[in-house]
Amino acid sequence: MLKDAGYTDREVKNAIKDKQKARRQRSLSKLSLSFMIQTNVKASRTEKKVGRAVRNMDRIKRKQNDGSELFYDRSAIYSGWWLPFSAHYF
C-alpha cells in the first residue's frame, strides 16, 4: 500500500522499524509503571501495619500506666517485632 503511494522500500522499512521501536518503548514504560504502582501499594500497606502496631503498643503502655487491671498485658504479642524508623516513635 505504501509502495503504491510512492514510498521507496527503504522508507517503508525505516517506518516499520520506528513503529516497532515506539511500540517496544510503550510496553516497557507500562511494565515499569505497573511495577511502581504495585510497589507503592505494598509500601502503603506496610506503613498501615506499622502504624497500627505502634498505636496498639501505645494503648498497651497507657493501660499499664493507668494502673487499671481491666485488660490483660498483651505486650508479649509485640515482643521481637522490628518496627522500621518510619513509625515516627523511634
PDB file with SEQRES, HELIX, SHEET and CRYST1 records, atoms N, CA, C and O in Angstrom:
SEQRES   1 A   90  MET LEU LYS ASP ALA GLY TYR THR ASP ARG GLU VAL LYS          
SEQRES   2 A   90  ASN ALA ILE LYS ASP LYS GLN LYS ALA ARG ARG GLN ARG          
SEQRES   3 A   90  SER LEU SER LYS LEU SER LEU SER PHE MET ILE GLN THR          
SEQRES   4 A   90  ASN VAL LYS ALA SER ARG THR GLU LYS LYS VAL GLY ARG          
SEQRES   5 A   90  ALA VAL ARG ASN MET ASP ARG ILE LYS ARG LYS GLN ASN          
SEQRES   6 A   90  ASP GLY SER GLU LEU PHE TYR ASP ARG SER ALA ILE TYR          
SEQRES   7 A   90  SER GLY TRP TRP LEU PRO PHE SER ALA HIS TYR PHE              
HELIX    1 AA1 ASP A    9  ASP A   66  1                                  58    
HELIX    2 AA2 SER A   75  TYR A   78  5                                   4    
HELIX    3 AA3 PHE A   85  ALA A   87  5                                   3    
CRYST1    1.000    1.000    1.000  90.00  90.00  90.00 P 1           1          
ATOM      1  N   MET A   1       0.819  -1.183   0.000  1.00  0.00           N  
ATOM      2  CA  MET A   1       0.000   0.000   0.000  1.00  0.00           C  
ATOM      3  C   MET A   1       0.872   1.259   0.000  1.00  0.00           C  
ATOM      4  O   MET A   1       0.597   2.215  -0.725  1.00  0.00           O  
ATOM      5  N   LEU A   2       1.930   1.245   0.825  1.00  0.00           N  
ATOM      6  CA  LEU A   2       2.812   2.410   0.858  1.00  0.00           C  
ATOM      7  C   LEU A   2       3.615   2.540  -0.438  1.00  0.00           C  
ATOM      8  O   LEU A   2       3.947   3.640  -0.878  1.00  0.00           O  
ATOM      9  N   LYS A   3       3.918   1.380  -1.035  1.00  0.00           N  
ATOM     10  CA  LYS A   3       4.663   1.422  -2.298  1.00  0.00           C  
ATOM     11  C   LYS A   3       3.813   2.070  -3.392  1.00  0.00           C  
ATOM     12  O   LYS A   3       4.322   2.796  -4.245  1.00  0.00           O  
ATOM     13  N   ASP A   4       2.514   1.793  -3.350  1.00  0.00           N  
ATOM     14  CA  ASP A   4       1.611   2.401  -4.328  1.00  0.00           C  
ATOM     15  C   ASP A   4       1.521   3.907  -4.127  1.00  0.00           C  
ATOM     16  O   ASP A   4       1.248   4.650  -5.070  1.00  0.00           O  
ATOM     17  N   ALA A   5       1.754   4.360  -2.886  1.00  0.00           N  
ATOM     18  CA  ALA A   5       1.678   5.791  -2.594  1.00  0.00           C  
ATOM     19  C   ALA A   5       2.959   6.514  -2.988  1.00  0.00           C  
ATOM     20  O   ALA A   5       3.033   7.739  -2.897  1.00  0.00           O  
ATOM     21  N   GLY A   6       3.968   5.764  -3.424  1.00  0.00           N  
ATOM     22  CA  GLY A   6       5.183   6.405  -3.914  1.00  0.00           C  
ATOM     23  C   GLY A   6       6.357   6.346  -2.943  1.00  0.00           C  
ATOM     24  O   GLY A   6       7.369   7.008  -3.168  1.00  0.00           O  
ATOM     25  N   TYR A   7       6.244   5.566  -1.865  1.00  0.00           N  
ATOM     26  CA  TYR A   7       7.363   5.443  -0.927  1.00  0.00           C  
ATOM     27  C   TYR A   7       8.314   4.351  -1.391  1.00  0.00           C  
ATOM     28  O   TYR A   7       7.890   3.358  -1.984  1.00  0.00           O  
ATOM     29  N   THR A   8       9.600   4.538  -1.119  1.00  0.00           N  
ATOM     30  CA  THR A   8      10.600   3.538  -1.503  1.00  0.00           C  
ATOM     31  C   THR A   8      10.625   2.425  -0.457  1.00  0.00           C  
ATOM     32  O   THR A   8      10.080   2.558   0.638  1.00  0.00           O  
ATOM     33  N   ASP A   9      11.279   1.319  -0.836  1.00  0.00           N  
ATOM     34  CA  ASP A   9      11.391   0.189   0.095  1.00  0.00           C  
ATOM     35  C   ASP A   9      12.136   0.594   1.363  1.00  0.00           C  
ATOM     36  O   ASP A   9      11.787   0.165   2.463  1.00  0.00           O  
ATOM     37  N   ARG A  10      13.145   1.409   1.203  1.00  0.00           N  
ATOM     38  CA  ARG A  10      13.941   1.848   2.358  1.00  0.00           C  
ATOM     39  C   ARG A  10      13.093   2.696   3.319  1.00  0.00           C  
ATOM     40  O   ARG A  10      13.191   2.532   4.535  1.00  0.00           O  
ATOM     41  N   GLU A  11      12.273   3.590   2.787  1.00  0.00           N  
ATOM     42  CA  GLU A  11      11.410   4.420   3.633  1.00  0.00           C  
ATOM     43  C   GLU A  11      10.375   3.567   4.373  1.00  0.00           C  
ATOM     44  O   GLU A  11      10.073   3.816   5.540  1.00  0.00           O  
ATOM     45  N   VAL A  12       9.839   2.564   3.682  1.00  0.00           N  
ATOM     46  CA  VAL A  12       8.865   1.666   4.310  1.00  0.00           C  
ATOM     47  C   VAL A  12       9.531   0.889   5.437  1.00  0.00           C  
ATOM     48  O   VAL A  12       8.958   0.745   6.517  1.00  0.00           O  
ATOM     49  N   LYS A  13      10.745   0.385   5.190  1.00  0.00           N  
ATOM     50  CA  LYS A  13      11.487  -0.374   6.202  1.00  0.00           C  
ATOM     51  C   LYS A  13      11.767   0.485   7.430  1.00  0.00           C  
ATOM     52  O   LYS A  13      11.582   0.038   8.562  1.00  0.00           O  
ATOM     53  N   ASN A  14      12.215   1.718   7.203  1.00  0.00           N  
ATOM     54  CA  ASN A  14      12.505   2.625   8.324  1.00  0.00           C  
ATOM     55  C   ASN A  14      11.241   2.962   9.114  1.00  0.00           C  
ATOM     56  O   ASN A  14      11.275   3.050  10.341  1.00  0.00           O  
ATOM     57  N   ALA A  15      10.141   3.147   8.415  1.00  0.00           N  
ATOM     58  CA  ALA A  15       8.880   3.458   9.098  1.00  0.00           C  
ATOM     59  C   ALA A  15       8.439   2.286   9.973  1.00  0.00           C  
ATOM     60  O   ALA A  15       7.994   2.482  11.104  1.00  0.00           O  
ATOM     61  N   ILE A  16       8.564   1.072   9.446  1.00  0.00           N  
ATOM     62  CA  ILE A  16       8.196  -0.119  10.228  1.00  0.00           C  
ATOM     63  C   ILE A  16       9.102  -0.258  11.444  1.00  0.00           C  
ATOM     64  O   ILE A  16       8.641  -0.567  12.543  1.00  0.00           O  
ATOM     65  N   LYS A  17      10.401  -0.027  11.234  1.00  0.00           N  
ATOM     66  CA  LYS A  17      11.356  -0.126  12.336  1.00  0.00           C  
ATOM     67  C   LYS A  17      11.045   0.896  13.433  1.00  0.00           C  
ATOM     68  O   LYS A  17      11.085   0.569  14.620  1.00  0.00           O  
ATOM     69  N   ASP A  18      10.736   2.126  13.035  1.00  0.00           N  
ATOM     70  CA  ASP A  18      10.402   3.166  14.019  1.00  0.00           C  
ATOM     71  C   ASP A  18       9.113   2.834  14.772  1.00  0.00           C  
ATOM     72  O   ASP A  18       9.003   3.070  15.975  1.00  0.00           O  
ATOM     73  N   LYS A  19       8.151   2.287  14.049  1.00  0.00           N  
ATOM     74  CA  LYS A  19       6.881   1.938  14.685  1.00  0.00           C  
ATOM     75  C   LYS A  19       7.079   0.822  15.714  1.00  0.00           C  
ATOM     76  O   LYS A  19       6.519   0.876  16.809  1.00  0.00           O  
ATOM     77  N   GLN A  20       7.877  -0.186  15.359  1.00  0.00           N  
ATOM     78  CA  GLN A  20       8.147  -1.277  16.299  1.00  0.00           C  
ATOM     79  C   GLN A  20       8.933  -0.784  17.515  1.00  0.00           C  
ATOM     80  O   GLN A  20       8.693  -1.230  18.637  1.00  0.00           O  
ATOM     81  N   LYS A  21       9.863   0.128  17.288  1.00  0.00           N  
ATOM     82  CA  LYS A  21      10.644   0.693  18.389  1.00  0.00           C  
ATOM     83  C   LYS A  21       9.741   1.454  19.361  1.00  0.00           C  
ATOM     84  O   LYS A  21       9.870   1.315  20.577  1.00  0.00           O  
ATOM     85  N   ALA A  22       8.836   2.250  18.821  1.00  0.00           N  
ATOM     86  CA  ALA A  22       7.904   3.003  19.665  1.00  0.00           C  
ATOM     87  C   ALA A  22       6.997   2.057  20.449  1.00  0.00           C  
ATOM     88  O   ALA A  22       6.697   2.301  21.618  1.00  0.00           O  
ATOM     89  N   ARG A  23       6.563   0.981  19.804  1.00  0.00           N  
ATOM     90  CA  ARG A  23       5.703   0.001  20.474  1.00  0.00           C  
ATOM     91  C   ARG A  23       6.446  -0.671  21.635  1.00  0.00           C  
ATOM     92  O   ARG A  23       5.879  -0.869  22.709  1.00  0.00           O  
ATOM     93  N   ARG A  24       7.720  -1.019  21.410  1.00  0.00           N  
ATOM     94  CA  ARG A  24       8.525  -1.631  22.488  1.00  0.00           C  
ATOM     95  C   ARG A  24       8.701  -0.671  23.654  1.00  0.00           C  
ATOM     96  O   ARG A  24       8.607  -1.078  24.812  1.00  0.00           O  
ATOM     97  N   GLN A  25       8.955   0.588  23.363  1.00  0.00           N  
ATOM     98  CA  GLN A  25       9.138   1.576  24.430  1.00  0.00           C  
ATOM     99  C   GLN A  25       7.855   1.765  25.237  1.00  0.00           C  
ATOM    100  O   GLN A  25       7.906   1.909  26.459  1.00  0.00           O  
ATOM    101  N   ARG A  26       6.717   1.766  24.569  1.00  0.00           N  
ATOM    102  CA  ARG A  26       5.440   1.908  25.292  1.00  0.00           C  
ATOM    103  C   ARG A  26       5.203   0.715  26.207  1.00  0.00           C  
ATOM    104  O   ARG A  26       4.757   0.883  27.342  1.00  0.00           O  
ATOM    105  N   SER A  27       5.498  -0.487  25.721  1.00  0.00           N  
ATOM    106  CA  SER A  27       5.257  -1.667  26.556  1.00  0.00           C  
ATOM    107  C   SER A  27       6.193  -1.671  27.761  1.00  0.00           C  
ATOM    108  O   SER A  27       5.796  -2.089  28.848  1.00  0.00           O  
ATOM    109  N   LEU A  28       7.432  -1.211  27.581  1.00  0.00           N  
ATOM    110  CA  LEU A  28       8.360  -1.147  28.714  1.00  0.00           C  
ATOM    111  C   LEU A  28       7.914  -0.112  29.729  1.00  0.00           C  
ATOM    112  O   LEU A  28       8.010  -0.342  30.935  1.00  0.00           O  
ATOM    113  N   SER A  29       7.428   1.026  29.256  1.00  0.00           N  
ATOM    114  CA  SER A  29       7.005   2.062  30.196  1.00  0.00           C  
ATOM    115  C   SER A  29       5.765   1.611  30.970  1.00  0.00           C  
ATOM    116  O   SER A  29       5.626   1.932  32.150  1.00  0.00           O  
ATOM    117  N   LYS A  30       4.865   0.872  30.318  1.00  0.00           N  
ATOM    118  CA  LYS A  30       3.695   0.351  31.023  1.00  0.00           C  
ATOM    119  C   LYS A  30       4.126  -0.660  32.077  1.00  0.00           C  
ATOM    120  O   LYS A  30       3.582  -0.681  33.182  1.00  0.00           O  
ATOM    121  N   LEU A  31       5.101  -1.496  31.738  1.00  0.00           N  
ATOM    122  CA  LEU A  31       5.580  -2.506  32.674  1.00  0.00           C  
ATOM    123  C   LEU A  31       6.186  -1.850  33.903  1.00  0.00           C  
ATOM    124  O   LEU A  31       5.889  -2.251  35.029  1.00  0.00           O  
ATOM    125  N   SER A  32       7.028  -0.854  33.703  1.00  0.00           N  
ATOM    126  CA  SER A  32       7.657  -0.202  34.851  1.00  0.00           C  
ATOM    127  C   SER A  32       6.631   0.583  35.655  1.00  0.00           C  
ATOM    128  O   SER A  32       6.757   0.691  36.874  1.00  0.00           O  
ATOM    129  N   LEU A  33       5.630   1.124  34.998  1.00  0.00           N  
ATOM    130  CA  LEU A  33       4.587   1.864  35.706  1.00  0.00           C  
ATOM    131  C   LEU A  33       3.782   0.927  36.600  1.00  0.00           C  
ATOM    132  O   LEU A  33       3.487   1.265  37.747  1.00  0.00           O  
ATOM    133  N   SER A  34       3.423  -0.249  36.083  1.00  0.00           N  
ATOM    134  CA  SER A  34       2.659  -1.192  36.904  1.00  0.00           C  
ATOM    135  C   SER A  34       3.505  -1.673  38.072  1.00  0.00           C  
ATOM    136  O   SER A  34       2.978  -1.888  39.163  1.00  0.00           O  
ATOM    137  N   PHE A  35       4.800  -1.847  37.865  1.00  0.00           N  
ATOM    138  CA  PHE A  35       5.692  -2.245  38.957  1.00  0.00           C  
ATOM    139  C   PHE A  35       5.734  -1.169  40.032  1.00  0.00           C  
ATOM    140  O   PHE A  35       5.711  -1.476  41.224  1.00  0.00           O  
ATOM    141  N   MET A  36       5.797   0.095  39.613  1.00  0.00           N  
ATOM    142  CA  MET A  36       5.826   1.195  40.580  1.00  0.00           C  
ATOM    143  C   MET A  36       4.514   1.268  41.358  1.00  0.00           C  
ATOM    144  O   MET A  36       4.519   1.517  42.563  1.00  0.00           O  
ATOM    145  N   ILE A  37       3.403   1.052  40.680  1.00  0.00           N  
ATOM    146  CA  ILE A  37       2.108   1.085  41.361  1.00  0.00           C  
ATOM    147  C   ILE A  37       2.045  -0.018  42.411  1.00  0.00           C  
ATOM    148  O   ILE A  37       1.625   0.219  43.543  1.00  0.00           O  
ATOM    149  N   GLN A  38       2.463  -1.227  42.031  1.00  0.00           N  
ATOM    150  CA  GLN A  38       2.450  -2.341  42.981  1.00  0.00           C  
ATOM    151  C   GLN A  38       3.368  -2.069  44.160  1.00  0.00           C  
ATOM    152  O   GLN A  38       3.026  -2.386  45.299  1.00  0.00           O  
ATOM    153  N   THR A  39       4.529  -1.485  43.897  1.00  0.00           N  
ATOM    154  CA  THR A  39       5.468  -1.169  44.974  1.00  0.00           C  
ATOM    155  C   THR A  39       4.867  -0.146  45.924  1.00  0.00           C  
ATOM    156  O   THR A  39       5.005  -0.276  47.140  1.00  0.00           O  
ATOM    157  N   ASN A  40       4.206   0.865  45.389  1.00  0.00           N  
ATOM    158  CA  ASN A  40       3.578   1.885  46.237  1.00  0.00           C  
ATOM    159  C   ASN A  40       2.445   1.298  47.069  1.00  0.00           C  
ATOM    160  O   ASN A  40       2.271   1.673  48.228  1.00  0.00           O  
ATOM    161  N   VAL A  41       1.679   0.388  46.493  1.00  0.00           N  
ATOM    162  CA  VAL A  41       0.585  -0.244  47.238  1.00  0.00           C  
ATOM    163  C   VAL A  41       1.145  -1.068  48.386  1.00  0.00           C  
ATOM    164  O   VAL A  41       0.631  -1.016  49.503  1.00  0.00           O  
ATOM    165  N   LYS A  42       2.214  -1.838  48.107  1.00  0.00           N  
ATOM    166  CA  LYS A  42       2.832  -2.644  49.169  1.00  0.00           C  
ATOM    167  C   LYS A  42       3.394  -1.754  50.267  1.00  0.00           C  
ATOM    168  O   LYS A  42       3.263  -2.063  51.452  1.00  0.00           O  
ATOM    169  N   ALA A  43       4.014  -0.661  49.878  1.00  0.00           N  
ATOM    170  CA  ALA A  43       4.594   0.246  50.879  1.00  0.00           C  
ATOM    171  C   ALA A  43       3.504   0.868  51.741  1.00  0.00           C  
ATOM    172  O   ALA A  43       3.679   1.011  52.951  1.00  0.00           O  
ATOM    173  N   SER A  44       2.382   1.237  51.133  1.00  0.00           N  
ATOM    174  CA  SER A  44       1.307   1.839  51.932  1.00  0.00           C  
ATOM    175  C   SER A  44       0.698   0.815  52.880  1.00  0.00           C  
ATOM    176  O   SER A  44       0.326   1.162  54.000  1.00  0.00           O  
ATOM    177  N   ARG A  45       0.590  -0.443  52.450  1.00  0.00           N  
ATOM    178  CA  ARG A  45       0.080  -1.489  53.342  1.00  0.00           C  
ATOM    179  C   ARG A  45       1.023  -1.698  54.517  1.00  0.00           C  
ATOM    180  O   ARG A  45       0.585  -1.825  55.660  1.00  0.00           O  
ATOM    181  N   THR A  46       2.321  -1.732  54.228  1.00  0.00           N  
ATOM    182  CA  THR A  46       3.302  -1.900  55.299  1.00  0.00           C  
ATOM    183  C   THR A  46       3.233  -0.733  56.268  1.00  0.00           C  
ATOM    184  O   THR A  46       3.312  -0.923  57.481  1.00  0.00           O  
ATOM    185  N   GLU A  47       3.087   0.460  55.742  1.00  0.00           N  
ATOM    186  CA  GLU A  47       3.009   1.650  56.593  1.00  0.00           C  
ATOM    187  C   GLU A  47       1.769   1.594  57.489  1.00  0.00           C  
ATOM    188  O   GLU A  47       1.827   1.980  58.657  1.00  0.00           O  
ATOM    189  N   LYS A  48       0.655   1.117  56.946  1.00  0.00           N  
ATOM    190  CA  LYS A  48      -0.557   0.979  57.756  1.00  0.00           C  
ATOM    191  C   LYS A  48      -0.349  -0.041  58.868  1.00  0.00           C  
ATOM    192  O   LYS A  48      -0.772   0.180  60.003  1.00  0.00           O  
ATOM    193  N   LYS A  49       0.307  -1.168  58.543  1.00  0.00           N  
ATOM    194  CA  LYS A  49       0.566  -2.189  59.559  1.00  0.00           C  
ATOM    195  C   LYS A  49       1.436  -1.637  60.673  1.00  0.00           C  
ATOM    196  O   LYS A  49       1.176  -1.872  61.853  1.00  0.00           O  
ATOM    197  N   VAL A  50       2.467  -0.906  60.292  1.00  0.00           N  
ATOM    198  CA  VAL A  50       3.377  -0.331  61.286  1.00  0.00           C  
ATOM    199  C   VAL A  50       2.635   0.671  62.158  1.00  0.00           C  
ATOM    200  O   VAL A  50       2.789   0.672  63.379  1.00  0.00           O  
ATOM    201  N   GLY A  51       1.837   1.517  61.537  1.00  0.00           N  
ATOM    202  CA  GLY A  51       1.072   2.496  62.308  1.00  0.00           C  
ATOM    203  C   GLY A  51       0.114   1.831  63.279  1.00  0.00           C  
ATOM    204  O   GLY A  51      -0.036   2.280  64.416  1.00  0.00           O  
ATOM    205  N   ARG A  52      -0.534   0.762  62.835  1.00  0.00           N  
ATOM    206  CA  ARG A  52      -1.456   0.034  63.699  1.00  0.00           C  
ATOM    207  C   ARG A  52      -0.712  -0.581  64.879  1.00  0.00           C  
ATOM    208  O   ARG A  52      -1.183  -0.524  66.015  1.00  0.00           O  
ATOM    209  N   ALA A  53       0.452  -1.168  64.607  1.00  0.00           N  
ATOM    210  CA  ALA A  53       1.243  -1.776  65.679  1.00  0.00           C  
ATOM    211  C   ALA A  53       1.694  -0.728  66.688  1.00  0.00           C  
ATOM    212  O   ALA A  53       1.665  -0.973  67.894  1.00  0.00           O  
ATOM    213  N   VAL A  54       2.107   0.424  66.206  1.00  0.00           N  
ATOM    214  CA  VAL A  54       2.557   1.494  67.106  1.00  0.00           C  
ATOM    215  C   VAL A  54       1.397   1.995  67.960  1.00  0.00           C  
ATOM    216  O   VAL A  54       1.557   2.214  69.160  1.00  0.00           O  
ATOM    217  N   ARG A  55       0.233   2.175  67.345  1.00  0.00           N  
ATOM    218  CA  ARG A  55      -0.940   2.611  68.125  1.00  0.00           C  
ATOM    219  C   ARG A  55      -1.308   1.582  69.184  1.00  0.00           C  
ATOM    220  O   ARG A  55      -1.641   1.936  70.315  1.00  0.00           O  
ATOM    221  N   ASN A  56      -1.247   0.307  68.814  1.00  0.00           N  
ATOM    222  CA  ASN A  56      -1.560  -0.743  69.783  1.00  0.00           C  
ATOM    223  C   ASN A  56      -0.553  -0.749  70.928  1.00  0.00           C  
ATOM    224  O   ASN A  56      -0.929  -0.923  72.087  1.00  0.00           O  
ATOM    225  N   MET A  57       0.715  -0.561  70.609  1.00  0.00           N  
ATOM    226  CA  MET A  57       1.731  -0.523  71.665  1.00  0.00           C  
ATOM    227  C   MET A  57       1.507   0.675  72.579  1.00  0.00           C  
ATOM    228  O   MET A  57       1.677   0.564  73.793  1.00  0.00           O  
ATOM    229  N   ASP A  58       1.133   1.804  72.019  1.00  0.00           N  
ATOM    230  CA  ASP A  58       0.843   2.987  72.842  1.00  0.00           C  
ATOM    231  C   ASP A  58      -0.353   2.741  73.753  1.00  0.00           C  
ATOM    232  O   ASP A  58      -0.336   3.117  74.925  1.00  0.00           O  
ATOM    233  N   ARG A  59      -1.389   2.109  73.211  1.00  0.00           N  
ATOM    234  CA  ARG A  59      -2.562   1.785  74.026  1.00  0.00           C  
ATOM    235  C   ARG A  59      -2.175   0.890  75.195  1.00  0.00           C  
ATOM    236  O   ARG A  59      -2.617   1.091  76.326  1.00  0.00           O  
ATOM    237  N   ILE A  60      -1.342  -0.100  74.899  1.00  0.00           N  
ATOM    238  CA  ILE A  60      -0.891  -1.024  75.949  1.00  0.00           C  
ATOM    239  C   ILE A  60      -0.120  -0.267  77.020  1.00  0.00           C  
ATOM    240  O   ILE A  60      -0.331  -0.489  78.212  1.00  0.00           O  
ATOM    241  N   LYS A  61       0.772   0.628  76.603  1.00  0.00           N  
ATOM    242  CA  LYS A  61       1.560   1.403  77.572  1.00  0.00           C  
ATOM    243  C   LYS A  61       0.654   2.289  78.422  1.00  0.00           C  
ATOM    244  O   LYS A  61       0.851   2.397  79.633  1.00  0.00           O  
ATOM    245  N   ARG A  62      -0.343   2.928  77.791  1.00  0.00           N  
ATOM    246  CA  ARG A  62      -1.260   3.787  78.542  1.00  0.00           C  
ATOM    247  C   ARG A  62      -2.054   2.987  79.568  1.00  0.00           C  
ATOM    248  O   ARG A  62      -2.261   3.438  80.694  1.00  0.00           O  
ATOM    249  N   LYS A  63      -2.494   1.806  79.173  1.00  0.00           N  
ATOM    250  CA  LYS A  63      -3.265   0.972  80.094  1.00  0.00           C  
ATOM    251  C   LYS A  63      -2.399   0.493  81.252  1.00  0.00           C  
ATOM    252  O   LYS A  63      -2.875   0.371  82.381  1.00  0.00           O  
ATOM    253  N   GLN A  64      -1.131   0.223  80.972  1.00  0.00           N  
ATOM    254  CA  GLN A  64      -0.228  -0.205  82.043  1.00  0.00           C  
ATOM    255  C   GLN A  64       0.038   0.947  83.002  1.00  0.00           C  
ATOM    256  O   GLN A  64       0.155   0.730  84.208  1.00  0.00           O  
ATOM    257  N   ASN A  65       0.135   2.157  82.489  1.00  0.00           N  
ATOM    258  CA  ASN A  65       0.413   3.314  83.342  1.00  0.00           C  
ATOM    259  C   ASN A  65      -0.819   3.762  84.127  1.00  0.00           C  
ATOM    260  O   ASN A  65      -0.684   4.411  85.164  1.00  0.00           O  
ATOM    261  N   ASP A  66      -2.005   3.429  83.651  1.00  0.00           N  
ATOM    262  CA  ASP A  66      -3.229   3.801  84.366  1.00  0.00           C  
ATOM    263  C   ASP A  66      -3.349   3.069  85.692  1.00  0.00           C  
ATOM    264  O   ASP A  66      -3.909   3.599  86.653  1.00  0.00           O  
ATOM    265  N   GLY A  67      -2.836   1.880  85.743  1.00  0.00           N  
ATOM    266  CA  GLY A  67      -2.977   1.073  86.945  1.00  0.00           C  
ATOM    267  C   GLY A  67      -4.256   0.268  86.940  1.00  0.00           C  
ATOM    268  O   GLY A  67      -4.508  -0.497  87.872  1.00  0.00           O  
ATOM    269  N   SER A  68      -5.063   0.422  85.918  1.00  0.00           N  
ATOM    270  CA  SER A  68      -6.293  -0.373  85.849  1.00  0.00           C  
ATOM    271  C   SER A  68      -5.948  -1.749  85.303  1.00  0.00           C  
ATOM    272  O   SER A  68      -5.240  -1.879  84.304  1.00  0.00           O  
ATOM    273  N   GLU A  69      -6.446  -2.745  85.957  1.00  0.00           N  
ATOM    274  CA  GLU A  69      -6.145  -4.121  85.565  1.00  0.00           C  
ATOM    275  C   GLU A  69      -7.319  -4.749  84.824  1.00  0.00           C  
ATOM    276  O   GLU A  69      -7.537  -5.957  84.913  1.00  0.00           O  
ATOM    277  N   LEU A  70      -8.073  -3.937  84.098  1.00  0.00           N  
ATOM    278  CA  LEU A  70      -9.218  -4.463  83.371  1.00  0.00           C  
ATOM    279  C   LEU A  70      -8.803  -5.251  82.135  1.00  0.00           C  
ATOM    280  O   LEU A  70      -9.549  -6.109  81.663  1.00  0.00           O  
ATOM    281  N   PHE A  71      -7.609  -4.960  81.609  1.00  0.00           N  
ATOM    282  CA  PHE A  71      -7.159  -5.603  80.385  1.00  0.00           C  
ATOM    283  C   PHE A  71      -5.918  -6.433  80.669  1.00  0.00           C  
ATOM    284  O   PHE A  71      -5.123  -6.108  81.551  1.00  0.00           O  
ATOM    285  N   TYR A  72      -5.769  -7.490  79.922  1.00  0.00           N  
ATOM    286  CA  TYR A  72      -4.589  -8.323  80.061  1.00  0.00           C  
ATOM    287  C   TYR A  72      -3.393  -7.620  79.441  1.00  0.00           C  
ATOM    288  O   TYR A  72      -3.542  -6.780  78.554  1.00  0.00           O  
ATOM    289  N   ASP A  73      -2.224  -7.968  79.912  1.00  0.00           N  
ATOM    290  CA  ASP A  73      -0.994  -7.408  79.359  1.00  0.00           C  
ATOM    291  C   ASP A  73      -0.688  -8.125  78.052  1.00  0.00           C  
ATOM    292  O   ASP A  73      -0.398  -9.321  78.048  1.00  0.00           O  
ATOM    293  N   ARG A  74      -0.753  -7.402  76.954  1.00  0.00           N  
ATOM    294  CA  ARG A  74      -0.532  -8.017  75.644  1.00  0.00           C  
ATOM    295  C   ARG A  74       0.791  -7.598  75.028  1.00  0.00           C  
ATOM    296  O   ARG A  74       0.975  -7.747  73.820  1.00  0.00           O  
ATOM    297  N   SER A  75       1.693  -7.090  75.805  1.00  0.00           N  
ATOM    298  CA  SER A  75       2.973  -6.664  75.241  1.00  0.00           C  
ATOM    299  C   SER A  75       3.773  -7.849  74.721  1.00  0.00           C  
ATOM    300  O   SER A  75       4.661  -7.675  73.887  1.00  0.00           O  
ATOM    301  N   ALA A  76       3.473  -9.051  75.201  1.00  0.00           N  
ATOM    302  CA  ALA A  76       4.176 -10.244  74.716  1.00  0.00           C  
ATOM    303  C   ALA A  76       3.870 -10.485  73.241  1.00  0.00           C  
ATOM    304  O   ALA A  76       4.656 -11.119  72.535  1.00  0.00           O  
ATOM    305  N   ILE A  77       2.742  -9.984  72.781  1.00  0.00           N  
ATOM    306  CA  ILE A  77       2.380 -10.164  71.368  1.00  0.00           C  
ATOM    307  C   ILE A  77       3.401  -9.470  70.475  1.00  0.00           C  
ATOM    308  O   ILE A  77       3.774  -9.990  69.423  1.00  0.00           O  
ATOM    309  N   TYR A  78       3.851  -8.283  70.904  1.00  0.00           N  
ATOM    310  CA  TYR A  78       4.730  -7.481  70.059  1.00  0.00           C  
ATOM    311  C   TYR A  78       6.210  -7.684  70.377  1.00  0.00           C  
ATOM    312  O   TYR A  78       7.059  -7.009  69.795  1.00  0.00           O  
ATOM    313  N   SER A  79       6.525  -8.582  71.271  1.00  0.00           N  
ATOM    314  CA  SER A  79       7.949  -8.780  71.587  1.00  0.00           C  
ATOM    315  C   SER A  79       8.643  -9.387  70.375  1.00  0.00           C  
ATOM    316  O   SER A  79       8.148 -10.341  69.775  1.00  0.00           O  
ATOM    317  N   GLY A  80       9.771  -8.834  70.031  1.00  0.00           N  
ATOM    318  CA  GLY A  80      10.518  -9.325  68.883  1.00  0.00           C  
ATOM    319  C   GLY A  80      10.131  -8.686  67.572  1.00  0.00           C  
ATOM    320  O   GLY A  80      10.711  -9.019  66.538  1.00  0.00           O  
ATOM    321  N   TRP A  81       9.173  -7.782  67.576  1.00  0.00           N  
ATOM    322  CA  TRP A  81       8.786  -7.114  66.341  1.00  0.00           C  
ATOM    323  C   TRP A  81       9.836  -6.087  65.979  1.00  0.00           C  
ATOM    324  O   TRP A  81      10.360  -5.384  66.843  1.00  0.00           O  
ATOM    325  N   TRP A  82      10.137  -6.007  64.701  1.00  0.00           N  
ATOM    326  CA  TRP A  82      11.037  -4.962  64.221  1.00  0.00           C  
ATOM    327  C   TRP A  82      10.179  -3.918  63.552  1.00  0.00           C  
ATOM    328  O   TRP A  82       9.545  -4.184  62.531  1.00  0.00           O  
ATOM    329  N   LEU A  83      10.157  -2.729  64.126  1.00  0.00           N  
ATOM    330  CA  LEU A  83       9.387  -1.636  63.542  1.00  0.00           C  
ATOM    331  C   LEU A  83      10.344  -0.689  62.836  1.00  0.00           C  
ATOM    332  O   LEU A  83      11.293  -0.209  63.455  1.00  0.00           O  
ATOM    333  N   PRO A  84      10.122  -0.410  61.565  1.00  0.00           N  
ATOM    334  CA  PRO A  84      11.034   0.480  60.842  1.00  0.00           C  
ATOM    335  C   PRO A  84      10.972   1.905  61.383  1.00  0.00           C  
ATOM    336  O   PRO A  84      10.065   2.262  62.136  1.00  0.00           O  
ATOM    337  N   PHE A  85      11.937   2.698  60.991  1.00  0.00           N  
ATOM    338  CA  PHE A  85      12.058   4.050  61.514  1.00  0.00           C  
ATOM    339  C   PHE A  85      10.928   4.955  61.065  1.00  0.00           C  
ATOM    340  O   PHE A  85      10.762   6.049  61.604  1.00  0.00           O  
ATOM    341  N   SER A  86      10.152   4.520  60.090  1.00  0.00           N  
ATOM    342  CA  SER A  86       9.045   5.354  59.643  1.00  0.00           C  
ATOM    343  C   SER A  86       7.901   5.337  60.647  1.00  0.00           C  
ATOM    344  O   SER A  86       6.885   5.999  60.436  1.00  0.00           O  
ATOM    345  N   ALA A  87       8.052   4.596  61.724  1.00  0.00           N  
ATOM    346  CA  ALA A  87       6.984   4.507  62.713  1.00  0.00           C  
ATOM    347  C   ALA A  87       6.898   5.766  63.561  1.00  0.00           C  
ATOM    348  O   ALA A  87       5.985   5.882  64.379  1.00  0.00           O  
ATOM    349  N   HIS A  88       7.795   6.693  63.400  1.00  0.00           N  
ATOM    350  CA  HIS A  88       7.850   8.024  63.992  1.00  0.00           C  
ATOM    351  C   HIS A  88       7.867   8.019  65.519  1.00  0.00           C  
ATOM    352  O   HIS A  88       7.737   9.080  66.131  1.00  0.00           O  
ATOM    353  N   TYR A  89       8.021   6.880  66.137  1.00  0.00           N  
ATOM    354  CA  TYR A  89       8.142   6.842  67.582  1.00  0.00           C  
ATOM    355  C   TYR A  89       9.559   6.504  68.022  1.00  0.00           C  
ATOM    356  O   TYR A  89       9.893   6.595  69.203  1.00  0.00           O  
ATOM    357  N   PHE A  90      10.377   6.118  67.072  1.00  0.00           N  
ATOM    358  CA  PHE A  90      11.750   5.729  67.408  1.00  0.00           C  
ATOM    359  C   PHE A  90      12.725   6.809  67.017  1.00  0.00           C  
ATOM    360  O   PHE A  90      13.929   6.658  67.223  1.00  0.00           O  
TER     361      PHE A  90                                                      
END                                                                             
